[in-house]
Amino acid sequence: MERFRIGQRFTSASRSVTREDLATFARWGGLRVSDGVAPEAFGVILAAELERSEDPGGPPYRVLESSWSYRRPIRVGDELRLEVTITGCDSADAGERVINRHLALVADGGEQVQAGTDRIAISAGHSGAPDPRSVIGSLDWAAALAELLSRDARFRSATDQWDGTIGLRCGDREVQLRIYRGRVIETARRTPLGATFTVAASELTWTELLTSQRDDFMRLAMRGQFSVIGNGYEYLRLTKVLSVLVDNARLLTEEGEHR
């Protein structure tokens, strides 16, 4: 039984795009192909083919929702591989697990040609039981993070004179940590007075931050992969607090990998 976890990555073998591929796709889709450039929808079909070829006996799943973006045209001669990153694992009804994924068609030079996200439902018998504390941005995750912060002397020292709320948004999930004089006194989707500021990023960015070998929060923030909503002055003043918070979130993710 395969156990999916946050940060797990899969990479297919590379596949060269041929004129025959485009001709077959054109006949199948009733589309016109010219100058060796594939229609945008070709990338979705190619991604599915690469996934099947990498794991032909993989478990069946249902696609609950998906999105796809086009970075540049796919051309004859492109050598492409599919890179899949697990960005979320959660429970669902009827004995299923919901897996969030980021998918990218990547050229040999590392350029992302097309990319997207999806949410798939897999039988619990194929995916294992998810730990609710590993769903970044969930209430269980926030409560476990607050428990770690309560034991961290650096956090208590850095917030012993602070009264406010930090919001953490991962994709479409947000939690808020209400902090008062060195302690997290509440975790909730929304606190009564709202967040002093909220740090927001995609599921992929959070996943990469919390599973990488080093804390790259400031570098990712400077590159615009994290955004800040609310009081920018308090955000800058609490940079040390955010560093400690990320350290503990990374520890929580590491603990989840060994459970």
Residue, then its C-alpha position, 0 to 999 in steps of 0.5 A: m500500500e502506497r502512503f502519500r505524503i506532503g512533498q513526495r515527488f515523482t518524475s517520469a522518463s523524458r519523451s520526445v514530441t514527434r510530428e506523428d504525435l501532433a498528427t495523431f492528436a489533430r485527427w483525434g481532436g479534429l484540430r489543425v496543426s501547423d509549423g510543428v507547434a502543438p495545440e495547447a490542449f496537447g500538453v494535458i494529453l501528454a501529461a496523462e500519457l507520461e503519468r500512465s507510462e511511468d506507473p501503468g499499474g497505479p491505483p485508479y482515481r477520480v479527478l475532483e478538480s483541476s487547472w492548467s496553465y500554458r507557459r510556452p508552445i510545445r514544439v516538435g523535438d521538445e524533450l519533455r518529462l512530467e514532474v508531480t509534487i504531492t501538496g496535500c493529503d486529506s480525508a474524504d467520504a466513502g473510504e477515499r483520500v483526497i490528494n492535491r498535486h502540482l504537475a508540470l511538463v518540464a523541458d530538458g533545460g528545466e523550463q516549465v512548458q505547461a503546469g497545473t494542479d489537481r485534486i484526486a480521490i483515491s481509495a484509502g486502501h491504496s493511499g494509506a491514512p493521512d495525518p490531519r496535522s500534515v494538511i498545511g493550513s488546516l485547523d489540526w495543523a495550526a493546533a499542532l504548530a501552536e503546541l510546538l511554538s509553546r515549547d520554543a523559547r525563541f518564540r516566547s521571547a520574540t513575542d513576549q510584548w506582542d498582541g496580535t494575530i498572524g494569518l497563514r494562507c496556503g492556497d485557499r486554506e487559511v488559519q490564524l494564530r492569535i498571539y498574546r504575550g508569548r503564547v498562541i492563545e487561539t487558532a481559528r479560521r477567523t479570529p474576532l479582530g482578524a489578522t494583523f497580517t497574513v502571509a500567503a502562498s500557493e500550496l506548492t510554495w508552502t510544500e517546497l518551503l516546508t520540505s526543503q533542506r533549508d529555510d528559504f522563506m526570506r528568499l522566496a518572499m523576496r522573489g514574490q512567491f509569498s505575499v503579505i496582506g495587512n499591516g506591512y510594518e508589523y510583518l517586517r517587525l516580526t521577521k524573527v517571529l516568522s523565521v521561528l514559526v517556519d522552523n517549527a512548521r518544517l519540524l512538524t512536516e518532518e515529524g509527519e514523514h516519520r509517522 
